[in-house]
Amino acid sequence: MAVPVNLSLATSGANSETPRVHWQKITLVGVGLLGGSLGQAVRRRGLAGRVSGYVRRAESIRECLDAGAVDEGFTELEPALRDVLSRD
């Protein structure tokens, strides 16, 4: 089931380039052209402590890492989402 998420950023005071939103971890389910671009942007702007990616092929993990789209890659969905879904 998809959960709608509002990705608009609220900005603070004098510097409109400084986002107030920061996530501990973002997991991209599918790191193709769109997901890879999103991962690069999130990492470049420091919006998340860690960016994980779920891909179908093991070879794609190295491509995602080399492109700077993710910090870690997975070929199984459960480990990719583990920290995101835990509510401890």
C-alpha positions in Angstrom: 0.0 0.0 0.0 1.4 3.4 -1.0 1.4 6.1 1.6 1.2 9.7 0.3 4.1 11.9 1.5 4.4 15.6 1.2 7.9 16.3 0.0 7.7 20.1 0.0 10.3 21.7 2.2 9.6 24.4 4.8 12.4 26.8 4.9 13.6 28.9 7.8 14.2 32.6 8.2 17.0 34.5 6.4 18.4 31.7 4.3 15.7 30.2 2.0 18.2 27.5 0.8 18.4 25.9 4.3 15.7 23.3 4.7 14.2 22.5 8.1 13.3 19.0 7.1 15.7 16.2 7.7 15.1 12.4 7.6 17.3 9.8 9.3 16.9 7.5 6.3 15.2 7.5 2.9 14.7 4.3 1.0 14.2 4.4 -2.8 12.3 1.5 -4.1 13.6 1.4 -7.6 16.7 3.4 -8.4 16.4 4.1 -12.1 16.6 7.5 -13.7 14.0 9.1 -11.5 15.0 7.4 -8.2 18.7 7.8 -8.9 18.2 11.6 -9.6 16.2 11.9 -6.4 18.8 10.0 -4.4 21.6 12.3 -5.7 19.6 15.4 -4.9 18.8 14.2 -1.3 22.4 13.3 -0.7 23.8 16.5 -2.2 21.5 18.7 -0.1 22.0 16.6 3.1 18.3 16.0 3.5 18.8 12.5 4.9 21.4 10.8 7.1 21.4 7.8 4.8 19.9 7.0 1.4 19.2 3.3 0.7 18.1 1.8 -2.5 16.2 -1.3 -3.5 17.1 -2.8 -6.9 16.2 -6.1 -8.6 19.7 -6.9 -9.9 22.8 -7.2 -7.7 24.9 -5.6 -10.5 22.7 -2.4 -10.1 23.9 -1.9 -6.5 27.5 -1.0 -7.7 26.0 1.3 -10.4 23.9 3.2 -7.8 26.8 3.5 -5.4 29.2 4.7 -8.2 26.6 7.3 -9.4 26.3 8.7 -5.8 22.5 7.9 -5.8 22.6 5.8 -2.6 24.7 5.0 0.4 23.7 1.4 0.5 21.9 -0.9 -1.9 19.7 -4.0 -1.4 18.2 -6.7 -3.7 15.6 -7.7 -1.0 12.9 -5.2 0.0 12.7 -6.1 3.7 16.3 -5.2 4.7 16.0 -2.1 2.6 13.0 -0.9 4.6 14.0 -2.3 8.0 14.9 1.1 9.7 12.2 2.9 7.9 9.4 0.7 9.1 10.5 0.2 12.7 8.6 2.3 15.2 10.8 1.8 18.3 
